[in-house]
């Protein structure tokens, strides 16, 4: 028997206690490892629950840690500075003259709100909404990744804004026109029997499209500073070295005198040698083929100066032209009743006559030209209306222009007359701008003064938004599809109720609608006191129209008055040119129920910015010291 006693070992029991202790340790460790970051992430998200996550910037503005209201307030301060001070531009002319100027967020009309236009519109609300969305979209993993990226590397968003580049460029061209030197083409003059040639001259201007892009970058970055206009050379199209053949032609044309021009019913005038010498000039055969490096060889000819020739042609047209008279009618018992027959007119086409003068005299060397006036049919005859089945009123639109100044009332009348009697074919898209045609002094419109930058310039088109708005309303009432419409930037008293207006400006924006009735439509217009009424006559197709009155929300008070310095007033004298208007949102809807049961619903939404009161204030004339006095001296 052994001296040693054996002891029973229970390894399983001992081993069992160690495994449980180890497992508890690891589980606790893992739980701590995962729960702590989760708790940190939860706490981080909870802390920024109503704030923008750190690292988010809009341009140079740090928005991280701000609430929505704080971010809005910060961005609006930037907007207020831009609205108050504008964007600074500077340029140096070829002669060394230096000029600074500012372009604000709007151009202002001295007589008609139709010509006051916003140049820069900010959407701070959408900008902040985009900042708030960072780190809050997608799955939990996506959110955490976005939050981490913002915290470590930052995330940048762009300021939401709209800049009317065309309007800003027009303002800049007006501001810096005095520093430009236009290119001068080689030109001829007659001295007895010889022709003398003055040489061409390179001109100097500025890269305005690039200046607009630079302004956009300043706004996008929410930064200060000014935009320097880049100088560019402007090359003439005609140079002396290329005119030898054209000079010979000019001699030959002058020697044709006297020339006879017949017009009208047996009338004629004579073009003497002196007249031809004043009319003849060098011209480019095809300007599209001439590049900007004076490479115009072989493309120079002679022709008649358009302005001088057309001056004579217009005087001839005044003698012979007769405007057509549209038939006048009234609706009685569902039928058109005539009370004024139409009368054909007669018109000399000025453009065609100018082309004929050049073709017959310059190209054909003819000594006699016959200009023929063309008959012009009335837009509307009673027979046309009855044959086309136009027998019922399908829509009416009205607007009130009480308080309009004389020029505005005149332009409304000219525009309304241009639309009166227009026939719109089935499936035709009606364009207000296209139908109005040329808008200028030649077509009877009167100008209004508009402040662009620091200049006051005449501009045509005042009152035409009254036309656009009334067309919009008559098309709405008729249940016709509206294919293009843009609201004004701010509320205008002439176009209340808000939300039912339409701004038009050649070439865009336009007011368009489509005739989907399957029949011709006749548009008639009339002015009665301060009320403008448009009516659409056609054939009933059984459609019913329901319009819901506009709902006005989000009313925003305008900022403090804006003061614009001008030398057009005595120093210190003040003149109010714009009244204050609240900003607001407007919404209304229309339901069209067709005879076959189809239903078309559409909602129109309009956003109007608050429009501050605007005053002109007279300042002392700029000093004349060899260098143009800076119109403004700093950015914003």
C-alpha positions in Angstrom: 0.0 0.0 0.0 1.4 3.3 -1.0 2.6 5.8 1.5 1.0 8.6 -0.4 -2.7 9.4 -0.2 -4.5 10.4 -3.3 -6.8 13.5 -3.5 -9.7 13.7 -5.8 -9.4 16.6 -8.2 -12.6 18.2 -9.5 -11.3 20.2 -12.5 -14.7 20.6 -14.1 -16.2 22.5 -11.2 -13.2 24.8 -10.8 -13.0 25.4 -14.5 -16.7 26.2 -14.5 -16.3 29.1 -12.1 -13.5 30.7 -14.1 -15.4 30.6 -17.4 -18.4 32.4 -16.0 -16.2 35.1 -14.4 -14.3 35.6 -17.7 -17.5 35.8 -19.7 -19.0 38.4 -17.4 -15.8 40.4 -17.7 -15.9 40.3 -21.5 -19.6 41.0 -21.8 -19.2 44.0 -19.5 -16.2 45.2 -21.4 -17.9 44.9 -24.8 -21.1 46.5 -23.5 -19.0 49.4 -22.2 -17.1 49.6 -25.5 -20.3 49.8 -27.6 -22.6 51.7 -25.3 -20.2 54.5 -24.5 -19.9 55.6 -28.2 -23.6 55.1 -28.7 -24.3 57.2 -25.7 -21.9 59.8 -27.0 -23.5 59.8 -30.4 -26.9 60.0 -28.8 -25.8 62.9 -26.6 -24.2 64.7 -29.5 -27.3 64.4 -31.6 -29.5 65.4 -28.6 -27.4 68.5 -28.0 -27.6 69.6 -31.7 -31.3 68.5 -32.0 -32.4 72.0 -32.9 -29.0 73.3 -34.2 -26.9 73.0 -37.3 -24.1 70.5 -36.9 -20.6 71.8 -36.4 -18.5 72.3 -39.5 -21.4 73.4 -41.8 -20.7 76.7 -43.6 -22.5 78.8 -46.2 -19.8 80.5 -48.1 -17.6 82.3 -45.5 -20.3 82.1 -42.9 -19.9 79.5 -40.1 -23.4 78.2 -39.3 -22.4 75.2 -37.1 -24.0 75.4 -33.6 -26.6 77.9 -34.6 -30.3 77.4 -34.4 -32.4 77.9 -37.4 -33.4 81.4 -36.3 -29.8 82.4 -35.4 -28.6 81.3 -38.8 -31.4 83.1 -40.6 -30.6 86.3 -38.6 -26.9 86.0 -39.5 -27.5 85.5 -43.2 -30.1 88.3 -43.3 -27.6 90.7 -41.9 -25.5 89.9 -45.0 -28.5 90.4 -47.2 -29.2 93.8 -45.5 -25.7 94.9 -46.2 -25.9 94.0 -49.9 -29.3 95.7 -50.1 -28.0 98.8 -48.4 -24.6 99.1 -50.1 -25.0 97.0 -53.3 -22.1 95.2 -55.0 -19.1 97.4 -55.7 -17.5 97.5 -59.1 -14.5 99.4 -60.3 -12.9 100.0 -63.7 -10.1 101.9 -65.3 -10.6 103.5 -68.7 -8.0 103.5 -71.5 -7.1 107.1 -70.7 -6.3 106.3 -67.0 -9.6 107.5 -65.6 -10.7 105.4 -62.6 -14.3 104.9 -61.6 -16.1 103.1 -58.8 -19.8 102.3 -58.7 -22.3 100.1 -57.1 -25.2 98.0 -58.4 -27.9 97.4 -55.8 -30.4 94.5 -55.5 -33.0 96.3 -57.6 -33.5 98.9 -60.3 -36.2 101.5 -59.6 -38.6 103.3 -61.9 -39.4 106.9 -61.3 -43.0 106.5 -62.6 -44.1 102.9 -63.1 -43.5 99.9 -60.9 -43.6 97.6 -64.0 -40.1 98.9 -64.7 -38.8 98.4 -61.2 -37.1 95.0 -61.2 -35.2 93.0 -58.6 -31.6 92.2 -59.7 -30.7 90.0 -56.7 -33.1 87.9 -54.7 -31.9 85.8 -51.7 -33.6 82.7 -50.4 -32.1 82.5 -46.9 -34.8 80.2 -45.7 -34.0 77.5 -48.2 -30.3 78.0 -47.5 -30.8 77.4 -43.8 -33.1 74.5 -44.4 -30.3 72.9 -46.5 -27.8 73.5 -43.6 -30.2 71.9 -41.2 -30.7 68.8 -43.4 -26.9 67.9 -43.2 -26.5 65.0 -40.8 -30.3 64.3 -40.7 -30.9 62.4 -43.9 -30.8 58.7 -44.8 -30.2 55.8 -42.5 -28.6 56.0 -39.0 -25.3 55.1 -40.5 -25.6 57.8 -43.2 -26.5 60.4 -40.6 -23.5 59.5 -38.4 -21.1 59.6 -41.4 -22.4 63.0 -42.5 -22.1 64.4 -38.9 -18.5 63.0 -38.7 -17.6 64.5 -42.0 -18.9 67.9 -41.0 -17.1 67.7 -37.7 -13.7 66.7 -39.2 -13.6 68.1 -42.7 -16.5 70.5 -42.8 -19.4 70.7 -45.3 -20.0 73.7 -47.4 -23.3 74.7 -48.9 -24.0 77.5 -51.4 -26.1 80.5 -50.7 -29.4 80.2 -52.5 -30.0 83.3 -54.6 -31.1 84.4 -58.0 -29.2 87.1 -59.9 -30.7 88.6 -63.0 -27.5 88.8 -65.1 -29.1 90.6 -68.0 -30.4 93.4 -65.8 -27.1 93.7 -63.9 -25.2 93.8 -67.2 -27.5 96.6 -68.4 -26.8 98.5 -65.2 -23.1 98.1 -65.6 -23.0 99.2 -69.2 -24.8 102.3 -68.2 -22.5 103.0 -65.3 -19.2 102.6 -67.1 -20.2 103.9 -70.6 -18.2 107.0 -70.1 -15.0 105.0 -69.7 -15.5 103.1 -72.9 -14.2 104.0 -76.4 -16.2 102.5 -79.2 -14.4 101.0 -82.1 -14.6 103.2 -85.2 -14.8 101.6 -88.7 -12.9 103.1 -91.6 -15.3 105.6 -93.2 -15.5 107.6 -96.4 -16.3 111.2 -97.2 -16.7 112.9 -100.5 -14.4 115.9 -101.3 -15.4 117.1 -104.8 -14.9 114.3 -107.2 -12.6 112.3 -104.8 -13.3 110.1 -101.9 -11.3 110.4 -98.7 -10.9 107.5 -96.3 -10.6 108.0 -92.6 -8.8 105.1 -91.0 -10.3 102.6 -88.5 -9.7 102.8 -84.8 -9.6 100.0 -82.2 -12.0 100.6 -79.3 -11.9 99.7 -75.6 -14.6 98.3 -73.4 -15.1 95.9 -70.5 -16.0 92.2 -70.1 -19.4 92.7 -68.6 -20.4 89.0 -68.6 -17.3 88.1 -66.6 -18.1 90.9 -64.1 -21.6 89.4 -63.6 -20.0 86.0 -62.9 -17.6 87.6 -60.5 -20.5 89.2 -58.7 -22.2 85.8 -58.5 -19.0 84.4 -56.8 -19.0 87.2 -54.3 -22.6 86.4 -53.4 -22.0 82.6 -53.4 -19.1 83.0 -51.0 -20.9 85.7 -48.9 -17.8 87.7 -49.0 -16.9 91.4 -49.4 -14.7 93.3 -51.8 -15.3 94.8 -55.2 -15.4 93.4 -58.7 -12.7 94.8 -61.1 -14.0 95.0 -64.7 -11.6 93.4 -67.1 -10.7 95.7 -70.1 -11.2 94.2 -73.6 -10.2 95.6 -77.0 -13.1 96.0 -79.5 -12.0 95.6 -83.0 -13.6 97.5 -85.9 -15.2 95.5 -88.7 -14.0 97.7 -91.6 -10.4 98.8 -92.1 -9.0 101.2 -94.7 -6.8 98.5 -96.4 -9.9 96.5 -97.4 -11.9 99.3 -99.1 -10.3 99.9 -102.5 -12.9 98.0 -104.4 -15.7 99.5 -102.4 -14.4 103.0 -103.2 -14.8 102.3 -106.9 -18.3 101.1 -106.4 -19.1 104.3 -104.4 -17.9 106.5 -107.3 -20.1 104.5 -109.8 -23.2 104.8 -107.6 -22.8 108.6 -107.1 -22.4 109.0 -110.8 -25.9 107.5 -111.4 -27.6 110.6 -109.9 -30.2 111.9 -110.3 -32.2 108.7 -109.4 -36.0 108.5 -109.4 -37.9 106.7 -106.6 -41.6 106.1 -107.3 -44.1 105.4 -104.5 -47.7 105.5 -103.7 -50.2 106.3 -106.5 -47.9 107.9 -109.1 -45.8 109.9 -106.7 -42.1 110.2 -107.1 -39.0 111.9 -105.6 -35.5 112.5 -107.0 -32.3 111.5 -105.2 -29.6 114.0 -106.2 -25.8 113.5 -106.1 -25.6 115.3 -102.7 -28.1 112.9 -101.2 -26.2 109.8 -102.3 -23.0 111.2 -100.9 -24.6 111.5 -97.5 -26.2 108.1 -97.7 -23.3 106.0 -99.0 -21.1 104.2 -96.5 -18.9 101.1 -96.2 -20.8 98.0 -95.1 -19.8 94.4 -94.2 -21.4 91.9 -96.6 -21.9 89.3 -93.9 -21.0 90.4 -90.4 -21.3 86.8 -89.2 -18.2 85.9 -91.2 -16.0 88.7 -89.8 -13.9 87.7 -86.9 -12.6 89.9 -84.1 -9.1 90.3 -85.5 -9.7 92.7 -88.4 -9.7 89.8 -90.8 -12.4 91.3 -93.1 -10.6 91.3 -96.4 -12.8 90.9 -99.4 -16.1 91.4 -97.5 -16.4 95.2 -97.7 -18.9 96.8 -100.0 -20.9 100.0 -100.0 -24.5 100.5 -99.1 -27.0 103.1 -98.0 -26.8 104.3 -94.4 -29.9 102.7 -92.8 -30.9 105.6 -90.5 -30.7 108.2 -93.2 -32.5 106.1 -95.9 -35.2 105.0 -93.5 -35.8 108.6 -92.4 -36.8 109.4 -96.0 -38.8 106.1 -96.3 -40.8 106.8 -93.2 -41.7 110.3 -94.5 -43.0 108.6 -97.7 -44.9 106.0 -95.6 -46.6 108.8 -93.7 -48.0 110.1 -97.0 -49.3 106.8 -98.2 -50.0 104.5 -95.3 -53.5 103.8 -94.2 -54.2 101.7 -91.1 -56.8 98.9 -91.5 -60.0 99.2 -89.6 -61.3 96.1 -87.9 -65.0 95.3 -88.0 -66.8 96.3 -84.9 -69.5 94.1 -83.5 -71.6 93.2 -80.5 -73.0 90.0 -79.3 -76.8 89.8 -79.4 -78.9 86.7 -78.8 -75.8 84.6 -79.2 -74.9 86.0 -82.6 -72.5 88.7 -83.9 -74.3 91.8 -84.9 -72.3 94.1 -87.2 -72.3 97.8 -86.6 -69.0 98.7 -88.3 -67.6 97.0 -91.4 -63.9 96.3 -91.7 -61.7 98.3 -94.1 -58.4 97.2 -95.7 -55.3 99.3 -95.1 -52.2 100.1 -97.0 -48.6 100.0 -95.7 -45.1 100.6 -97.0 -42.8 98.0 -95.5 -39.8 100.1 -94.4 -37.4 97.2 -94.1 -38.3 95.7 -97.5 -38.1 99.2 -99.1 -34.6 99.7 -97.7 -33.5 96.3 -99.0 -35.0 97.2 -102.4 -33.1 100.5 -102.6 -29.8 98.7 -102.0 -30.6 95.9 -104.4 -31.8 98.0 -107.3 -29.3 100.9 -107.0 -26.2 99.4 -105.4 -26.4 95.9 -107.0 -28.3 96.5 -110.2 -27.1 100.1 -110.8 -30.7 101.1 -111.7 -31.6 104.7 -112.0 -35.3 104.1 -111.1 -36.8 102.3 -108.2 -40.5 101.5 -107.7 -41.6 101.1 -104.1 -44.9 99.3 -103.7 -47.2 99.6 -100.7 -48.9 96.4 -99.7 -52.6 96.0 -98.7 -53.2 95.1 -95.1 -56.3 93.2 -94.3 -58.3 93.9 -91.1 -57.5 91.5 -88.3 -61.2 90.8 -87.9 -64.3 90.8 -90.1 -67.9 90.0 -89.2 -67.9 87.2 -91.8 -64.8 85.6 -90.2 -66.4 85.6 -86.8 -69.7 84.0 -88.0 -68.0 81.4 -90.2 -65.7 80.4 -87.3 -68.5 79.7 -84.9 -67.5 82.5 -82.5 -70.8 83.1 -80.7 -70.3 82.9 -76.9 -68.3 84.7 -74.2 -66.0 82.0 -72.7 -63.8 84.2 -70.4 -63.5 87.7 -68.9 -60.5 89.2 -67.2 -60.4 92.6 -65.4 -57.8 94.8 -63.7 -57.8 98.2 -62.2 -55.0 100.8 -62.9 -56.4 103.7 -60.7 -53.7 106.2 -59.9 -51.5 105.5 -62.9 -49.6 108.4 -64.3 -50.3 109.7 -67.8 -47.4 107.8 -69.6 -48.5 104.6 -68.0 -52.1 105.0 -69.0 -51.0 105.8 -72.5 -48.9 102.7 -72.8 -51.7 100.5 -71.4 -54.0 101.9 -74.2 -51.3 101.2 -76.9 -50.8 97.6 -75.6 -54.5 96.9 -75.3 -55.2 98.2 -78.8 -52.4 95.9 -80.1 -54.2 92.8 -78.7 -57.8 93.8 -79.7 -59.3 91.6 -82.4 -56.6 88.9 -82.2 -57.8 85.5 -83.5 -56.2 82.5 -81.9 -56.4 79.2 -83.8 -57.2 75.8 -82.3 -54.1 74.3 -80.5 -52.2 77.6 -81.0 -50.0 78.8 -78.1 -50.7 82.5 -77.5 -47.7 84.6 -76.6 -48.4 88.1 -75.1 -44.9 89.4 -75.9 -45.0 88.1 -79.5 -48.4 89.5 -80.1 -47.5 92.9 -78.7 -44.6 93.2 -81.1 -41.9 95.8 -80.9 -42.1 97.9 -77.8 -40.5 101.3 -78.5 -41.2 104.9 -79.4 -41.7 103.9 -83.0 -44.7 101.8 -82.1 -46.3 104.5 -80.0 -45.0 103.8 -76.5 -43.8 106.4 -74.1 -40.7 106.0 -71.9 -40.3 106.2 -68.1 -37.1 107.0 -66.3 -35.4 104.0 -64.5 -32.6 104.2 -62.0 -29.9 101.6 -62.9 -27.0 101.8 -60.5 -26.3 105.5 -60.2 -27.7 106.5 -63.6 -31.2 107.5 -64.6 -32.1 106.1 -68.1 -35.2 106.1 -70.2 -36.9 102.7 -70.8 -40.0 101.5 -72.6 -42.5 99.0 -71.4 -44.2 100.7 -68.5 -47.8 99.6 -68.1 -47.4 96.4 -70.0 -47.6 94.2 -66.9 -51.2 95.5 -66.6 -51.7 93.8 -70.0 -49.9 90.6 -69.0 -51.9 90.4 -65.8 -55.3 90.9 -67.6 -54.4 88.3 -70.2 -53.6 85.9 -67.3 -56.9 86.5 -65.7 -59.0 86.1 -68.9 -57.2 82.8 -69.7 -57.8 81.6 -66.2 -61.5 82.4 -66.4 -61.8 80.6 -69.7 -60.2 77.5 -68.3 -57.3 77.6 -70.8 -54.0 75.9 -70.0 -51.4 78.5 -68.8 -48.1 77.5 -70.3 -45.9 80.3 -69.0 -46.5 82.8 -66.2 -44.2 84.6 -63.7 -45.4 86.7 -60.7 -43.9 90.1 -59.9 -41.1 90.2 -57.4 -43.1 92.4 -55.1 -46.7 93.2 -54.6 -48.1 96.1 -56.7 -51.3 97.8 -55.9 -52.4 97.7 -59.6 -52.5 93.9 -59.5 -54.4 93.0 -56.4 -55.5 90.5 -55.3 -52.0 89.2 -54.9 -51.2 86.0 -56.7 -53.3 86.8 -59.8 -50.7 89.0 -61.5 -48.2 88.3 -64.3 -45.1 90.2 -65.2 -43.9 90.4 -68.8 -40.7 91.8 -70.2 -39.3 91.3 -73.7 -38.1 88.7 -74.5 -38.8 86.9 -71.1 -40.8 86.5 -68.9 -43.9 86.0 -71.1 -47.5 85.2 -70.4 -48.6 82.3 -72.6 -51.7 80.1 -72.9 -52.9 77.4 -75.3 -56.3 77.4 -77.1 -57.4 73.8 -76.4 -61.1 74.4 -77.2 -60.9 72.9 -80.7 -62.3 76.2 -82.2 -61.0 79.7 -83.0 -61.0 82.2 -80.1 -61.4 86.0 -80.5 -59.7 88.3 -78.0 -61.2 91.7 -77.5 -60.0 94.5 -75.2 -61.4 97.7 -73.9 -60.6 100.5 -71.4 -63.3 102.1 -69.4 -62.2 104.7 -66.9 -59.6 103.0 -64.7 -60.6 99.5 -65.6 -59.1 97.2 -68.3 -61.4 94.4 -69.5 -60.3 91.6 -71.8 -62.9 89.1 -73.2 -62.4 85.8 -75.0 -65.2 84.8 -77.5 -65.5 81.4 -78.9 -67.5 78.2 -79.0 -68.6 76.5 -75.8 -67.3 73.0 -75.3 -69.1 72.5 -72.0 -66.2 73.0 -69.7 -66.8 74.5 -66.2 -64.3 76.5 -64.4 -64.0 77.0 -60.6 -61.5 79.5 -59.2 -60.5 79.6 -55.5 -59.7 83.0 -54.1 -56.0 83.6 -53.3 -54.8 82.8 -49.8 -52.2 85.2 -48.4 -49.6 83.9 -45.9 -46.1 84.7 -44.5 -46.5 88.5 -44.4 -43.1 90.1 -43.9 -42.7 93.8 -43.1 -40.3 95.8 -45.3 -37.0 97.1 -44.1 -36.1 100.8 -43.5 -36.3 103.3 -46.3 -33.7 103.2 -49.0 -32.0 106.4 -50.1 -30.4 106.9 -53.5 -28.2 109.8 -54.2 -28.7 111.7 -57.4 -27.5 114.8 -59.1 -30.9 115.3 -60.7 -32.2 117.0 -57.5 -30.9 120.0 -55.7 -28.5 119.0 -52.9 -30.5 117.8 -49.9 -33.8 117.7 -51.8 -35.8 114.5 -51.3 -38.3 112.7 -53.5 -40.1 109.5 -52.8 -40.2 107.2 -55.8 -41.4 103.9 -54.3 -43.9 103.1 -51.5 -43.3 100.3 -49.0 -44.9 96.9 -49.6 -45.2 93.9 -47.3 -43.6 90.7 -48.5 -46.0 87.7 -48.6 -46.8 84.3 -50.2 -50.0 83.9 -52.2 -51.6 80.7 -53.5 -54.8 80.0 -55.4 -56.1 77.1 -57.4 -58.3 76.4 -60.4 -60.4 73.4 -61.3 -61.6 72.8 -64.9 -64.2 70.1 -65.4 -64.6 69.1 -69.0 -67.7 67.9 -70.7 -66.4 64.3 -70.9 -65.8 64.2 -67.1 -62.1 64.9 -67.1 -60.9 67.2 -64.3 -57.8 69.4 -64.4 -56.6 71.0 -61.2 -53.7 73.5 -60.9 -52.3 75.6 -58.1 -50.4 78.8 -58.6 -48.0 80.0 -56.0 -46.4 83.4 -55.8 -43.6 84.7 -53.6 -43.3 88.5 -53.0 -40.3 90.0 -51.4 -40.8 92.9 -49.0 -40.2 96.1 -50.9 -38.8 99.1 -48.9 -39.7 102.7 -49.4 -37.3 104.3 -51.8 -36.3 108.0 -51.8 -34.1 110.1 -54.1 -31.9 112.5 -52.3 -30.0 115.3 -54.1 -26.2 115.5 -53.7 -23.6 117.9 -54.8 -22.2 117.4 -58.4 -19.1 115.3 -58.6 -15.8 117.1 -58.5 -13.9 117.6 -61.8 -10.3 117.1 -61.0 -9.0 115.1 -63.9 -10.1 111.9 -62.3 -13.7 110.9 -62.0 -14.8 111.1 -58.4 -15.6 107.7 -57.0 -19.3 107.2 -56.8 -18.8 104.8 -54.0 -15.6 103.9 -52.1 -16.0 100.5 -50.5 -17.5 97.1 -50.8 -19.9 95.7 -48.2 
